[in-house]
Amino acid sequence: MVRRWGDARRELLELWIARRPVISYDREIAARWGELAGTAQQRGRPKPQNDTRIAACCVRHDVPLVTLNTSDFKDFKRQLCVAS
């Protein structure tokens, strides 16, 4: 919307998004989210909810978190493998 893309460009974006996996939220992800959020809060370094959810999904499915923003996730390094 901000870029005022036309229908053709938005359709290309939708096609790109459709090829990406969707991770459904479940109880185990919620539990991992709570553990990660609680640990971060106890350390005095609360993390944004979206970063914590991403990390929880990776822990739940035992997949590495691949990011260019490793500093956003370095507090979670004990719980997951952060690859850049």
N, CA, C and O atoms as a GROMACS GRO file, in nm:
protein
  336
    1MET      N    1   0.082  -0.119   0.000
    1MET     CA    2   0.000   0.000   0.000
    1MET      C    3   0.086   0.125   0.000
    1MET      O    4   0.058   0.221  -0.072
    2VAL      N    5   0.191   0.125   0.081
    2VAL     CA    6   0.278   0.242   0.091
    2VAL      C    7   0.344   0.272  -0.043
    2VAL      O    8   0.357   0.388  -0.083
    3ARG      N    9   0.385   0.168  -0.112
    3ARG     CA   10   0.454   0.184  -0.242
    3ARG      C   11   0.357   0.202  -0.359
    3ARG      O   12   0.400   0.229  -0.471
    4ARG      N   13   0.228   0.188  -0.332
    4ARG     CA   14   0.125   0.203  -0.435
    4ARG      C   15   0.146   0.107  -0.552
    4ARG      O   16   0.136   0.145  -0.669
    5TRP      N   17   0.176  -0.019  -0.517
    5TRP     CA   18   0.196  -0.120  -0.620
    5TRP      C   19   0.067  -0.143  -0.696
    5TRP      O   20  -0.043  -0.134  -0.641
    6GLY      N   21   0.083  -0.174  -0.822
    6GLY     CA   22  -0.032  -0.209  -0.904
    6GLY      C   23  -0.070  -0.354  -0.883
    6GLY      O   24  -0.005  -0.428  -0.810
    7ASP      N   25  -0.179  -0.393  -0.950
    7ASP     CA   26  -0.230  -0.530  -0.936
    7ASP      C   27  -0.127  -0.635  -0.975
    7ASP      O   28  -0.116  -0.738  -0.908
    8ALA      N   29  -0.052  -0.612  -1.082
    8ALA     CA   30   0.045  -0.712  -1.129
    8ALA      C   31   0.155  -0.735  -1.026
    8ALA      O   32   0.192  -0.850  -0.999
    9ARG      N   33   0.206  -0.630  -0.968
    9ARG     CA   34   0.314  -0.645  -0.869
    9ARG      C   35   0.262  -0.709  -0.741
    9ARG      O   36   0.331  -0.790  -0.679
   10ARG      N   37   0.142  -0.672  -0.700
   10ARG     CA   38   0.083  -0.735  -0.581
   10ARG      C   39   0.057  -0.883  -0.604
   10ARG      O   40   0.072  -0.964  -0.512
   11GLU      N   41   0.018  -0.918  -0.725
   11GLU     CA   42  -0.004  -1.060  -0.756
   11GLU      C   43   0.127  -1.137  -0.750
   11GLU      O   44   0.129  -1.251  -0.702
   12LEU      N   45   0.235  -1.079  -0.798
   12LEU     CA   46   0.366  -1.145  -0.787
   12LEU      C   47   0.404  -1.166  -0.641
   12LEU      O   48   0.457  -1.270  -0.606
   13LEU      N   49   0.376  -1.067  -0.557
   13LEU     CA   50   0.404  -1.081  -0.414
   13LEU      C   51   0.320  -1.194  -0.355
   13LEU      O   52   0.372  -1.274  -0.277
   14GLU      N   53   0.194  -1.201  -0.389
   14GLU     CA   54   0.108  -1.307  -0.338
   14GLU      C   55   0.158  -1.445  -0.381
   14GLU      O   56   0.155  -1.539  -0.303
   15LEU      N   57   0.204  -1.456  -0.504
   15LEU     CA   58   0.260  -1.584  -0.552
   15LEU      C   59   0.385  -1.620  -0.474
   15LEU      O   60   0.405  -1.737  -0.440
   16TRP      N   61   0.471  -1.522  -0.446
   16TRP     CA   62   0.592  -1.545  -0.369
   16TRP      C   63   0.556  -1.591  -0.228
   16TRP      O   64   0.614  -1.686  -0.176
   17ILE      N   65   0.460  -1.524  -0.165
   17ILE     CA   66   0.418  -1.559  -0.029
   17ILE      C   67   0.358  -1.699  -0.026
   17ILE      O   68   0.380  -1.774   0.069
   18ALA      N   69   0.282  -1.735  -0.129
   18ALA     CA   70   0.215  -1.866  -0.133
   18ALA      C   71   0.314  -1.981  -0.133
   18ALA      O   72   0.277  -2.093  -0.095
   19ARG      N   73   0.437  -1.958  -0.174
   19ARG     CA   74   0.537  -2.066  -0.177
   19ARG      C   75   0.611  -2.078  -0.043
   19ARG      O   76   0.698  -2.164  -0.030
   20ARG      N   77   0.578  -1.998   0.053
   20ARG     CA   78   0.644  -2.001   0.183
   20ARG      C   79   0.563  -2.084   0.281
   20ARG      O   80   0.440  -2.082   0.277
   21PRO      N   81   0.630  -2.158   0.368
   21PRO     CA   82   0.556  -2.238   0.466
   21PRO      C   83   0.489  -2.151   0.571
   21PRO      O   84   0.536  -2.041   0.603
   22VAL      N   85   0.381  -2.201   0.623
   22VAL     CA   86   0.309  -2.134   0.731
   22VAL      C   87   0.317  -2.224   0.853
   22VAL      O   88   0.278  -2.341   0.846
   23ILE      N   89   0.365  -2.171   0.962
   23ILE     CA   90   0.375  -2.249   1.086
   23ILE      C   91   0.255  -2.214   1.172
   23ILE      O   92   0.241  -2.101   1.218
   24SER      N   93   0.170  -2.312   1.194
   24SER     CA   94   0.052  -2.291   1.278
   24SER      C   95   0.094  -2.282   1.424
   24SER      O   96   0.186  -2.351   1.468
   25TYR      N   97   0.027  -2.198   1.497
   25TYR     CA   98   0.054  -2.182   1.639
   25TYR      C   99  -0.008  -2.300   1.714
   25TYR      O  100  -0.120  -2.340   1.684
   26ASP      N  101   0.064  -2.354   1.810
   26ASP     CA  102   0.010  -2.464   1.889
   26ASP      C  103   0.052  -2.447   2.035
   26ASP      O  104   0.123  -2.353   2.070
   27ARG      N  105   0.009  -2.538   2.118
   27ARG     CA  106   0.038  -2.528   2.262
   27ARG      C  107   0.189  -2.531   2.292
   27ARG      O  108   0.237  -2.460   2.379
   28GLU      N  109   0.261  -2.614   2.218
   28GLU     CA  110   0.405  -2.624   2.244
   28GLU      C  111   0.476  -2.495   2.207
   28GLU      O  112   0.568  -2.452   2.277
   29ILE      N  113   0.436  -2.432   2.098
   29ILE     CA  114   0.496  -2.303   2.062
   29ILE      C  115   0.461  -2.201   2.170
   29ILE      O  116   0.545  -2.120   2.209
   30ALA      N  117   0.338  -2.204   2.217
   30ALA     CA  118   0.298  -2.112   2.323
   30ALA      C  119   0.383  -2.133   2.449
   30ALA      O  120   0.424  -2.037   2.513
   31ALA      N  121   0.407  -2.259   2.482
   31ALA     CA  122   0.490  -2.289   2.600
   31ALA      C  123   0.632  -2.240   2.581
   31ALA      O  124   0.690  -2.179   2.671
   32ARG      N  125   0.689  -2.265   2.463
   32ARG     CA  126   0.826  -2.219   2.435
   32ARG      C  127   0.831  -2.066   2.438
   32ARG      O  128   0.926  -2.007   2.490
   33TRP      N  129   0.727  -2.001   2.382
   33TRP     CA  130   0.721  -1.855   2.384
   33TRP      C  131   0.723  -1.805   2.528
   33TRP      O  132   0.797  -1.712   2.561
   34GLY      N  133   0.643  -1.868   2.614
   34GLY     CA  134   0.639  -1.827   2.754
   34GLY      C  135   0.774  -1.843   2.822
   34GLY      O  136   0.817  -1.755   2.897
   35GLU      N  137   0.843  -1.954   2.795
   35GLU     CA  138   0.975  -1.977   2.854
   35GLU      C  139   1.075  -1.872   2.806
   35GLU      O  140   1.148  -1.814   2.886
   36LEU      N  141   1.076  -1.847   2.675
   36LEU     CA  142   1.171  -1.750   2.620
   36LEU      C  143   1.141  -1.609   2.671
   36LEU      O  144   1.232  -1.536   2.710
   37ALA      N  145   1.014  -1.572   2.671
   37ALA     CA  146   0.975  -1.438   2.717
   37ALA      C  147   1.005  -1.421   2.865
   37ALA      O  148   1.055  -1.317   2.908
   38GLY      N  149   0.973  -1.524   2.944
   38GLY     CA  150   0.998  -1.517   3.088
   38GLY      C  151   1.146  -1.507   3.122
   38GLY      O  152   1.186  -1.429   3.207
   39THR      N  153   1.226  -1.588   3.053
   39THR     CA  154   1.371  -1.585   3.076
   39THR      C  155   1.429  -1.449   3.040
   39THR      O  156   1.512  -1.394   3.114
   40ALA      N  157   1.384  -1.394   2.927
   40ALA     CA  158   1.433  -1.262   2.885
   40ALA      C  159   1.394  -1.155   2.987
   40ALA      O  160   1.473  -1.066   3.018
   41GLN      N  161   1.272  -1.164   3.037
   41GLN     CA  162   1.225  -1.066   3.136
   41GLN      C  163   1.305  -1.078   3.266
   41GLN      O  164   1.341  -0.978   3.326
   42GLN      N  165   1.331  -1.202   3.308
   42GLN     CA  166   1.410  -1.222   3.430
   42GLN      C  167   1.551  -1.167   3.416
   42GLN      O  168   1.610  -1.120   3.514
   43ARG      N  169   1.606  -1.173   3.295
   43ARG     CA  170   1.740  -1.116   3.271
   43ARG      C  171   1.736  -0.964   3.264
   43ARG      O  172   1.840  -0.899   3.258
   44GLY      N  173   1.615  -0.908   3.264
   44GLY     CA  174   1.602  -0.763   3.251
   44GLY      C  175   1.616  -0.718   3.107
   44GLY      O  176   1.641  -0.600   3.080
   45ARG      N  177   1.599  -0.811   3.014
   45ARG     CA  178   1.613  -0.780   2.872
   45ARG      C  179   1.493  -0.834   2.794
   45ARG      O  180   1.509  -0.921   2.708
   46PRO      N  181   1.372  -0.783   2.823
   46PRO     CA  182   1.255  -0.833   2.750
   46PRO      C  183   1.270  -0.811   2.601
   46PRO      O  184   1.328  -0.712   2.557
   47LYS      N  185   1.219  -0.904   2.523
   47LYS     CA  186   1.231  -0.901   2.378
   47LYS      C  187   1.095  -0.871   2.316
   47LYS      O  188   0.992  -0.899   2.376
   48PRO      N  189   1.094  -0.814   2.195
   48PRO     CA  190   0.966  -0.792   2.126
   48PRO      C  191   0.892  -0.925   2.106
   48PRO      O  192   0.954  -1.029   2.084
   49GLN      N  193   0.760  -0.921   2.113
   49GLN     CA  194   0.680  -1.042   2.100
   49GLN      C  195   0.703  -1.112   1.968
   49GLN      O  196   0.706  -1.235   1.963
   50ASN      N  197   0.718  -1.036   1.859
   50ASN     CA  198   0.737  -1.101   1.728
   50ASN      C  199   0.869  -1.178   1.723
   50ASN      O  200   0.873  -1.287   1.668
   51ASP      N  201   0.976  -1.123   1.779
   51ASP     CA  202   1.104  -1.194   1.781
   51ASP      C  203   1.094  -1.320   1.866
   51ASP      O  204   1.149  -1.425   1.831
   52THR      N  205   1.024  -1.309   1.978
   52THR     CA  206   1.009  -1.423   2.068
   52THR      C  207   0.926  -1.533   2.002
   52THR      O  208   0.955  -1.651   2.020
   53ARG      N  209   0.823  -1.495   1.927
   53ARG     CA  210   0.742  -1.596   1.857
   53ARG      C  211   0.824  -1.668   1.750
   53ARG      O  212   0.815  -1.790   1.737
   54ILE      N  213   0.903  -1.594   1.675
   54ILE     CA  214   0.988  -1.656   1.573
   54ILE      C  215   1.083  -1.756   1.638
   54ILE      O  216   1.097  -1.868   1.591
   55ALA      N  217   1.146  -1.715   1.747
   55ALA     CA  218   1.238  -1.804   1.818
   55ALA      C  219   1.165  -1.927   1.872
   55ALA      O  220   1.217  -2.038   1.864
   56ALA      N  221   1.046  -1.908   1.926
   56ALA     CA  222   0.968  -2.020   1.981
   56ALA      C  223   0.931  -2.120   1.872
   56ALA      O  224   0.935  -2.241   1.895
   57CYS      N  225   0.896  -2.071   1.754
   57CYS     CA  226   0.863  -2.161   1.642
   57CYS      C  227   0.986  -2.243   1.602
   57CYS      O  228   0.974  -2.362   1.574
   58CYS      N  229   1.102  -2.180   1.600
   58CYS     CA  230   1.224  -2.252   1.565
   58CYS      C  231   1.259  -2.358   1.669
   58CYS      O  232   1.298  -2.469   1.634
   59VAL      N  233   1.245  -2.323   1.796
   59VAL     CA  234   1.272  -2.420   1.902
   59VAL      C  235   1.174  -2.537   1.892
   59VAL      O  236   1.214  -2.653   1.902
   60ARG      N  237   1.048  -2.507   1.874
   60ARG     CA  238   0.942  -2.610   1.867
   60ARG      C  239   0.968  -2.710   1.754
   60ARG      O  240   0.948  -2.831   1.771
   61HIS      N  241   1.010  -2.658   1.638
   61HIS     CA  242   1.029  -2.745   1.522
   61HIS      C  243   1.175  -2.785   1.501
   61HIS      O  244   1.209  -2.848   1.400
   62ASP      N  245   1.261  -2.749   1.596
   62ASP     CA  246   1.403  -2.784   1.592
   62ASP      C  247   1.468  -2.746   1.459
   62ASP      O  248   1.535  -2.827   1.394
   63VAL      N  249   1.446  -2.622   1.420
   63VAL     CA  250   1.507  -2.568   1.298
   63VAL      C  251   1.590  -2.447   1.334
   63VAL      O  252   1.556  -2.374   1.427
   64PRO      N  253   1.699  -2.424   1.261
   64PRO     CA  254   1.781  -2.306   1.289
   64PRO      C  255   1.708  -2.178   1.248
   64PRO      O  256   1.630  -2.178   1.153
   65LEU      N  257   1.735  -2.073   1.319
   65LEU     CA  258   1.680  -1.944   1.285
   65LEU      C  259   1.784  -1.874   1.197
   65LEU      O  260   1.896  -1.849   1.242
   66VAL      N  261   1.748  -1.845   1.075
   66VAL     CA  262   1.840  -1.781   0.981
   66VAL      C  263   1.798  -1.635   0.969
   66VAL      O  264   1.684  -1.606   0.933
   67THR      N  265   1.888  -1.545   1.000
   67THR     CA  266   1.855  -1.403   0.999
   67THR      C  267   1.979  -1.319   0.970
   67THR      O  268   2.092  -1.361   0.996
   68LEU      N  269   1.957  -1.203   0.917
   68LEU     CA  270   2.065  -1.105   0.904
   68LEU      C  271   2.072  -1.016   1.027
   68LEU      O  272   2.167  -0.940   1.045
   69ASN      N  273   1.971  -1.026   1.113
   69ASN     CA  274   1.964  -0.946   1.235
   69ASN      C  275   1.996  -1.030   1.357
   69ASN      O  276   1.914  -1.046   1.448
   70THR      N  277   2.117  -1.084   1.359
   70THR     CA  278   2.154  -1.174   1.469
   70THR      C  279   2.147  -1.106   1.604
   70THR      O  280   2.124  -1.172   1.705
   71SER      N  281   2.166  -0.975   1.609
   71SER     CA  282   2.161  -0.906   1.738
   71SER      C  283   2.021  -0.911   1.799
   71SER      O  284   2.007  -0.905   1.921
   72ASP      N  285   1.917  -0.923   1.714
   72ASP     CA  286   1.780  -0.932   1.766
   72ASP      C  287   1.756  -1.063   1.839
   72ASP      O  288   1.666  -1.072   1.922
   73PHE      N  289   1.837  -1.165   1.809
   73PHE     CA  290   1.811  -1.298   1.862
   73PHE      C  291   1.925  -1.353   1.948
   73PHE      O  292   1.918  -1.467   1.993
   74LYS      N  293   2.030  -1.274   1.970
   74LYS     CA  294   2.145  -1.327   2.042
   74LYS      C  295   2.112  -1.369   2.185
   74LYS      O  296   2.178  -1.458   2.240
   75ASP      N  297   2.011  -1.308   2.247
   75ASP     CA  298   1.973  -1.348   2.382
   75ASP      C  299   1.911  -1.487   2.386
   75ASP      O  300   1.901  -1.547   2.493
   76PHE      N  301   1.869  -1.539   2.271
   76PHE     CA  302   1.807  -1.670   2.264
   76PHE      C  303   1.907  -1.780   2.226
   76PHE      O  304   1.868  -1.894   2.206
   77LYS      N  305   2.034  -1.747   2.214
   77LYS     CA  306   2.130  -1.842   2.156
   77LYS      C  307   2.142  -1.973   2.231
   77LYS      O  308   2.179  -2.074   2.171
   78ARG      N  309   2.112  -1.976   2.361
   78ARG     CA  310   2.116  -2.102   2.434
   78ARG      C  311   2.004  -2.196   2.391
   78ARG      O  312   2.019  -2.318   2.395
   79GLN      N  313   1.891  -2.138   2.349
   79GLN     CA  314   1.775  -2.218   2.314
   79GLN      C  315   1.772  -2.257   2.166
   79GLN      O  316   1.707  -2.355   2.129
   80LEU      N  317   1.841  -2.183   2.082
   80LEU     CA  318   1.836  -2.213   1.939
   80LEU      C  319   1.967  -2.181   1.872
   80LEU      O  320   2.052  -2.110   1.927
   81CYS      N  321   1.983  -2.236   1.753
   81CYS     CA  322   2.102  -2.210   1.672
   81CYS      C  323   2.071  -2.094   1.580
   81CYS      O  324   1.986  -2.108   1.492
   82VAL      N  325   2.137  -1.981   1.598
   82VAL     CA  326   2.115  -1.865   1.512
   82VAL      C  327   2.221  -1.863   1.404
   82VAL      O  328   2.340  -1.853   1.432
   83ALA      N  329   2.178  -1.874   1.280
   83ALA     CA  330   2.269  -1.870   1.165
   83ALA      C  331   2.248  -1.741   1.089
   83ALA      O  332   2.134  -1.696   1.074
   84SER      N  333   2.353  -1.683   1.041
   84SER     CA  334   2.339  -1.560   0.962
   84SER      C  335   2.382  -1.585   0.819
   84SER      O  336   2.378  -1.494   0.736
   0.00000   0.00000   0.00000
